[in-house]
Amino acid sequence: MTINWSHYEVDNFYDELISAPNESRPVAQHLSDYLSLLSDADIKEFKAASDLAIQTMGITFRVYNDQEGSIDRAWPFDIIPRLIEKKQWQTIESGLKQRVKALNLFIDDLYNEQKIIKDGIFPSHLLEKSKNFLPKCKGFSPPLGIWAHICGSDLVRDNDGTFYVLEDNLRVPSGVSYMLENRQVMKRVFPDMFEKYNILPVDDYPSQLYDMLAALSPRDIPEPEIVVLTPGIYNSAYFEHAYLAQQMGAELVVGDDLVVQDDNCVYMRTIEGLSRVDVIYRRIDDLYLDPEVFLPDSTLGVPGLMRAWQAGNVALANAPGCGVADDKVVYSFVPEIIEYYLGEKAILPNVPTYKCINPDDLDYVINNIEKLVVKPANESGGYGMLIGPHATAKEHAEFRKLVQADPRNYIAQPMLILSTAPTFVDQKVEPRHLDLRPFILSAKDITVTTGGLTRVALIKGSTVVNSSQGGGSKDTWIVDMESL
């Protein structure tokens, strides 16, 4: 298990830490030197320490399968961190702020004047066929005009080292608790490395989240009542819901804990009676939020919640309807959206994308589907997509029919050669592909986590990083090289 970097094969991939056999990138020099000095016994001890920390801290994620149903599993974690220089991160941070600012302006415009459609930048038929556009929200603007208060944008680095935005998660983005817990595990496992590097902190996220939510309160009071609304213990992200509520000192509630009274205010049931709620950090999808407006048989939401929200008596984060921009076809228009609302070029590029709504693009996708990654507009978690180079001829044929039947529902992208990073697999270190999900908070100001959740595909050659499909995770270090 002893690490010998001269045997580490980077192949044709951009590796985050190692540029060539036995040659580290400058940001990773201290780390690679440190790791190479570890004995087999040291490494086993560190891995055991991380496993024990994860078990002790109760860090789990929930998966579903036909054989076992819903089960909790220990969080899959790799002890070799991913490092990014602070200077490079500052550019990424600026690009993420720019992107979220433009997307919030876009959402607010769609529900009100729709200038971007009238000016011919965004096609009206895309909105008409959007699964996540909520007519109930038309003519309304939430406080500060912010719809997506918490966004998780997925970034990937291509073979040339360029960061691209792969997608934006604006509805109910998850994973931030694992980013925070990864850091706590690493501090227990590698305390020495935190003395060698100036690693920017992520621990202040819960306080930043609290401050952002408190800023949305309709009542001007010192301590507004903030609750986290969860679907319940069987939800795959329940660990995160409970974790964030505990970290913020907020109440964790399910729909039955809340009631909307005749005054169109939301109240929480407590042993002392009803207590008014000011802000709801909701982790429930739009259609389950209010059975008076959406799915009448939903038992997860709160009857009358939309009335209370639109009356301005409670804030909802994220706002209902923000998912209209959480659409992979909308994603393909983000560079134009940024230029339209901000008058700026996008700082962070999109992955080159073929819009199947365009006849020429559709023709190219149909004729080259075996080379492309084809994605449905509103799926997430790696589901419902075709990875052309890894698919069979039968799957290619099936997807051609799907795309031709509903071009609005699909985009296609070239197969990116995702960057890799050294990862412990089967008692040795090998390169594995990864992505990165930073989290962006928007209220009066926009803040970005210093780093994010790095997800890693633990299966050799795989680019599917989702934990539900065999992926794992790493701590992400944003390193200030100038202070070394």
C-alpha positions in Angstrom: 0.0 0.0 0.0 3.0 2.4 0.3 2.6 5.2 -2.2 5.2 5.3 -4.9 4.4 8.2 -7.2 6.8 7.0 -9.9 4.3 4.2 -10.5 1.2 6.4 -10.6 -0.1 6.5 -14.1 -1.9 9.7 -15.1 -2.6 8.3 -18.7 -4.1 11.0 -20.9 -6.1 12.6 -18.1 -5.6 15.9 -16.3 -4.8 14.8 -12.8 -5.5 17.3 -10.0 -2.4 16.4 -7.9 0.1 14.6 -10.1 1.2 16.1 -13.5 3.4 13.2 -14.5 4.9 10.1 -12.8 6.8 11.2 -9.8 6.0 14.9 -10.5 3.5 16.7 -8.3 1.6 19.9 -9.2 3.0 22.8 -7.1 -0.2 23.0 -5.0 0.2 19.3 -4.1 3.9 19.1 -3.4 3.7 19.1 0.4 0.9 16.6 0.3 2.5 14.2 -2.1 5.8 14.3 -0.2 3.9 13.6 3.1 1.9 10.7 1.6 5.0 9.1 0.1 6.7 8.9 3.5 3.8 7.0 5.1 4.3 3.3 5.8 1.7 0.6 5.1 0.9 0.6 8.8 0.4 4.5 8.8 -2.0 4.3 5.9 -4.0 1.5 7.4 -4.2 3.5 10.6 -5.4 6.7 8.8 -8.0 4.7 6.8 -9.2 3.1 10.0 -9.3 6.4 11.8 -11.5 7.9 9.0 -13.8 4.9 9.0 -14.1 5.2 12.8 -14.8 8.9 12.6 -17.5 8.4 10.0 -19.1 5.7 12.1 -18.8 7.7 15.3 -20.2 10.9 13.7 -23.1 8.9 12.1 -22.4 10.1 8.6 -24.7 8.0 6.4 -26.6 8.2 3.1 -29.7 6.4 2.1 -30.0 4.2 -1.0 -32.8 2.2 -2.5 -32.7 -1.1 -4.2 -35.2 -3.8 -5.1 -33.6 -6.5 -2.9 -33.1 -4.5 0.4 -35.5 -1.6 0.0 -34.3 1.6 1.8 -31.1 1.2 3.7 -28.5 3.5 5.3 -24.9 3.1 4.4 -21.7 4.6 5.8 -20.5 7.6 3.8 -17.9 6.4 1.2 -14.8 8.7 1.9 -11.3 8.8 0.5 -8.6 10.2 2.7 -6.5 11.8 -0.1 -7.9 15.4 -0.5 -8.4 17.3 -3.7 -6.4 20.6 -3.8 -7.1 23.8 -5.8 -5.1 27.0 -5.6 -6.8 30.1 -4.1 -6.0 32.3 -7.1 -7.8 29.9 -9.4 -10.6 29.5 -7.0 -11.2 33.3 -6.9 -12.0 33.1 -10.7 -14.4 30.2 -10.1 -16.0 32.0 -7.3 -16.6 35.1 -9.4 -18.0 33.0 -12.2 -20.5 31.2 -9.8 -21.7 34.5 -8.4 -22.2 35.9 -11.9 -24.1 32.8 -12.9 -26.5 32.7 -10.0 -27.2 36.4 -10.1 -28.2 36.1 -13.8 -30.3 33.0 -13.2 -32.2 34.7 -10.4 -32.9 37.7 -12.7 -34.0 35.2 -15.4 -36.4 33.4 -13.1 -37.9 36.6 -11.8 -38.4 37.8 -15.4 -40.1 34.6 -16.5 -42.7 34.9 -13.8 -43.3 38.6 -14.5 -42.6 40.7 -17.7 -40.8 37.9 -19.7 -38.6 40.5 -21.4 -36.1 37.9 -22.4 -38.8 36.1 -24.5 -40.1 39.3 -26.0 -36.6 40.3 -27.0 -36.1 36.9 -28.8 -33.3 35.6 -26.6 -35.2 32.7 -25.0 -37.8 30.8 -27.1 -41.4 30.9 -25.7 -42.1 27.3 -26.6 -39.4 26.2 -24.1 -41.3 27.8 -21.3 -44.6 26.4 -22.5 -43.3 22.9 -22.2 -41.3 23.4 -19.0 -42.2 20.8 -16.4 -41.0 23.1 -13.6 -42.6 26.4 -14.6 -45.4 27.0 -12.0 -48.2 29.3 -13.4 -49.3 29.8 -9.8 -46.2 32.0 -9.3 -46.9 34.3 -12.2 -47.0 38.0 -11.3 -45.1 37.4 -8.0 -41.6 38.3 -6.8 -40.2 37.0 -3.6 -38.2 39.3 -1.2 -35.1 40.8 -2.9 -36.2 39.2 -6.2 -34.3 36.0 -5.2 -35.8 32.7 -6.1 -32.8 30.3 -5.8 -31.3 31.1 -2.4 -29.2 28.0 -2.2 -27.7 26.7 -5.5 -25.3 23.8 -6.0 -23.5 24.1 -9.4 -21.6 21.0 -10.6 -18.2 21.7 -12.1 -15.9 19.4 -14.0 -12.4 19.9 -15.3 -11.6 18.7 -18.8 -8.4 17.3 -20.2 -6.9 20.7 -20.8 -7.4 21.7 -17.2 -10.3 24.1 -17.9 -13.2 24.1 -15.4 -16.7 23.9 -17.0 -20.1 24.1 -15.4 -21.9 20.8 -16.0 -25.2 21.8 -14.5 -26.9 24.0 -12.0 -29.0 22.5 -9.2 -31.6 25.2 -8.1 -34.5 23.3 -6.7 -33.4 21.4 -3.6 -29.6 21.0 -3.9 -28.1 18.5 -1.5 -24.6 17.4 -0.4 -23.4 20.4 1.7 -23.5 18.5 5.0 -21.0 15.9 3.5 -18.7 18.8 2.5 -18.7 19.9 6.1 -18.3 16.4 7.6 -15.5 15.6 5.2 -13.5 18.5 6.6 -14.1 17.3 10.2 -13.0 13.8 9.3 -9.8 15.2 7.6 -8.9 17.3 10.6 -9.0 14.1 12.8 -7.0 12.1 10.3 -4.4 14.6 9.0 -4.1 17.3 11.6 -0.4 17.8 10.6 -1.4 18.8 7.1 -3.6 21.6 8.3 -0.4 23.1 9.8 1.6 22.8 6.6 -1.1 24.4 4.4 -3.2 27.5 4.7 -6.5 25.8 3.9 -9.5 28.1 3.6 -12.3 27.1 6.0 -15.7 25.8 5.2 -16.9 25.4 8.8 -18.8 28.8 8.7 -21.4 27.6 6.2 -24.1 26.8 8.8 -23.8 30.4 10.2 -23.8 31.8 6.6 -26.9 29.8 5.8 -28.6 30.9 9.0 -27.8 34.6 8.3 -29.0 34.3 4.7 -32.3 32.7 5.8 -32.8 35.2 8.7 -32.4 38.0 6.1 -35.5 36.7 4.4 -37.8 37.0 7.4 -40.9 39.1 6.9 -40.8 40.2 10.5 -38.1 42.6 11.7 -37.3 40.8 14.9 -33.9 39.9 16.4 -34.3 36.1 16.1 -36.8 35.0 13.5 -38.2 31.5 13.7 -36.5 29.4 11.1 -37.4 25.7 10.4 -36.1 23.0 8.1 -39.0 21.2 6.3 -38.1 17.6 5.6 -40.1 14.8 3.9 -39.1 12.6 6.8 -36.7 10.0 7.9 -37.0 7.8 4.8 -35.7 10.6 2.5 -32.3 9.9 1.0 -31.0 13.3 2.3 -32.5 13.1 5.8 -29.1 13.0 7.4 -28.4 16.4 5.8 -31.8 17.9 6.8 -31.2 16.9 10.5 -27.6 18.0 10.4 -28.2 21.5 9.0 -31.1 22.1 11.4 -28.9 21.1 14.4 -26.0 23.2 13.2 -28.2 26.3 12.7 -30.2 25.8 15.9 -33.4 25.6 13.8 -36.3 23.2 14.3 -36.5 20.2 12.0 -40.2 19.7 11.0 -42.4 17.6 8.8 -45.6 18.9 7.1 -47.9 17.9 10.0 -45.9 20.1 12.4 -47.0 23.2 10.5 -50.4 24.8 10.0 -51.6 27.9 8.1 -54.2 29.9 10.0 -56.9 32.2 8.7 -54.5 35.1 9.0 -52.4 33.4 6.2 -49.5 33.0 8.6 -47.6 29.7 9.2 -47.4 28.3 12.7 -45.5 25.5 14.3 -47.2 23.1 16.7 -45.3 23.0 20.0 -46.0 21.7 23.5 -46.7 25.3 24.5 -49.1 25.9 21.6 -48.7 27.5 18.2 -45.6 29.4 17.4 -45.3 31.6 14.3 -42.8 30.6 11.6 -40.9 33.2 9.6 -38.7 31.3 7.3 -38.9 27.7 5.9 -35.8 26.1 4.4 -37.8 23.5 2.5 -36.3 20.2 1.4 -39.5 19.1 -0.4 -40.1 19.3 -4.1 -42.6 21.9 -5.4 -45.5 19.7 -6.2 -45.6 18.3 -2.6 -45.5 21.6 -0.8 -49.2 22.6 -0.7 -52.0 20.1 -1.4 -54.4 23.1 -1.8 -52.5 24.1 -5.0 -50.5 21.2 -6.3 -50.9 17.5 -5.6 -54.1 17.2 -3.5 -53.1 13.9 -2.0 -49.6 15.0 -0.8 -49.1 14.4 2.9 -45.6 15.9 2.9 -46.6 19.6 2.6 -48.7 22.2 4.4 -52.2 23.2 3.2 -52.2 26.9 2.6 -48.5 27.3 2.4 -48.6 29.1 -1.0 -51.2 31.5 0.3 -49.0 32.4 3.2 -45.9 32.8 1.0 -47.6 35.0 -1.6 -49.1 37.1 1.2 -45.6 37.9 2.3 -46.1 36.3 5.7 -43.4 33.5 5.4 -40.3 33.1 3.3 -39.6 29.9 1.4 -36.0 28.9 0.4 -35.7 28.0 -2.2 -38.8 29.7 -3.7 -41.4 27.5 -5.4 -41.0 27.7 -9.2 -37.2 28.3 -9.2 -36.9 24.9 -10.8 -37.8 26.5 -14.2 -34.0 27.3 -14.5 -33.0 23.8 -13.2 -33.5 22.4 -16.6 -30.7 21.2 -18.8 -32.2 22.9 -21.9 -32.3 26.2 -20.0 -28.7 25.4 -19.0 -27.7 25.5 -22.6 -28.9 29.2 -22.8 -27.0 30.4 -19.6 -24.2 32.2 -21.5 -26.9 34.2 -23.4 -28.8 34.7 -20.1 -25.7 36.2 -18.5 -25.0 38.5 -21.4 -28.7 39.6 -21.6 -29.2 40.5 -17.9 -25.7 41.5 -16.9 -24.1 42.7 -20.1 -21.1 40.4 -19.4 -19.5 37.4 -21.0 -19.7 34.2 -18.9 -16.6 33.8 -16.7 -17.2 30.1 -16.4 -17.9 28.2 -19.7 -20.7 25.7 -20.2 -19.8 22.3 -21.5 -20.3 22.6 -25.3 -24.0 21.6 -25.8 -26.2 20.5 -28.7 -29.7 21.8 -28.3 -32.0 19.1 -29.8 -34.7 21.7 -30.3 -32.5 23.1 -33.2 -32.9 21.0 -36.4 -29.2 21.0 -37.2 -28.2 20.0 -33.7 -30.9 17.3 -33.6 -29.6 15.9 -36.9 -26.1 15.8 -35.6 -27.1 14.1 -32.3 -29.1 11.4 -34.2 -26.2 10.7 -36.5 -23.5 10.8 -33.8 -25.3 9.5 -30.7 -22.6 6.8 -30.1 -20.1 9.7 -29.4 -22.2 11.8 -27.2 -23.7 12.0 -23.7 -27.5 12.6 -24.1 -29.3 14.0 -21.1 -33.1 14.5 -20.4 -34.0 18.0 -19.3 -35.1 17.4 -15.7 -33.6 14.2 -14.4 -30.8 14.3 -11.8 -28.4 11.9 -10.1 -27.1 10.5 -13.4 -30.5 8.8 -14.2 -32.2 8.7 -17.6 -29.0 9.6 -19.5 -27.1 7.9 -22.3 -23.3 7.7 -22.3 -22.9 7.0 -25.9 -19.4 5.6 -26.0 -20.3 3.1 -23.2 -23.7 2.2 -24.5 -24.9 -0.7 -26.7 -26.2 -0.4 -30.3 -29.7 -1.3 -28.9 -29.5 1.6 -26.4 -28.3 4.0 -29.1 -31.4 3.0 -31.2 -33.7 3.5 -28.2 -32.4 6.9 -27.4 -32.6 8.0 -31.1 -36.4 7.3 -30.9 -36.7 9.1 -27.5 -34.9 12.2 -28.8 -36.8 12.3 -32.1 -40.1 11.9 -30.3 -39.5 14.8 -27.9 -36.5 17.0 -28.8 -37.5 19.6 -26.2 -36.6 17.1 -23.5 -33.0 16.4 -24.5 -29.6 18.0 -24.9 -26.4 16.3 -25.9 -22.7 17.0 -25.1 -19.4 15.6 -26.1 -17.9 13.0 -23.8 -15.6 15.0 -21.6 -12.4 13.5 -20.4 -12.9 14.3 -16.7 -10.0 15.1 -14.5 -8.7 12.5 -12.0 -7.2 12.5 -8.6 -5.2 9.9 -6.6 -7.6 7.7 -4.7 -7.2 4.7 -2.4 -8.8 1.6 -4.1 -8.2 -2.0 -3.1 -5.1 -1.2 -1.0 -3.4 0.9 -3.7 -3.6 4.4 -5.1 -5.1 4.9 -8.5 -6.5 7.8 -10.5 -10.3 8.2 -10.4 -12.5 10.7 -12.1 -14.3 13.4 -10.1 -16.4 16.5 -10.1 -17.1 19.3 -7.7 -20.2 20.9 -6.3 -19.7 24.3 -4.6 -22.7 25.9 -2.9 -23.8 29.5 -3.5 -26.0 31.4 -1.0 -28.0 34.4 -2.3 -29.8 37.1 -0.4 -28.6 40.7 0.0 -25.1 39.4 -0.8 -23.9 36.3 -2.6 -21.5 34.0 -0.9 -19.7 30.9 -2.3 -18.3 28.0 -0.2 -14.5 27.9 -0.3 -14.4 24.6 -2.1 -17.3 22.2 -2.2 -18.3 18.6 -2.3 -15.8 16.6 -4.4 -17.5 13.4 -5.6 -15.3 10.7 -7.0 -16.2 7.7 -9.2 -14.6 4.8 -7.3 -15.1 2.3 -10.2 -12.2 2.4 -12.6 -13.0 4.2 -15.8 -16.4 5.3 -14.6 -17.4 9.0 -14.7 -20.6 8.4 -12.6 -19.8 10.0 -9.2 -23.2 9.8 -7.5 -23.0 8.0 -4.1 -26.2 6.1 -5.0 -24.4 4.6 -8.0 -21.1 3.7 -6.4 -19.4 7.0 -6.0 -17.5 8.3 -3.1 -16.2 11.7 -1.8 -13.1 13.7 -0.9 -12.4 16.8 1.1 -11.7 19.8 -1.1 -8.9 22.1 0.0 -8.6 25.6 -1.4 -5.0 26.5 -0.6 -3.5 29.9 -0.3 -0.1 29.3 -1.9 1.1 32.8 -1.3 1.1 32.2 2.5 3.3 29.1 2.3 
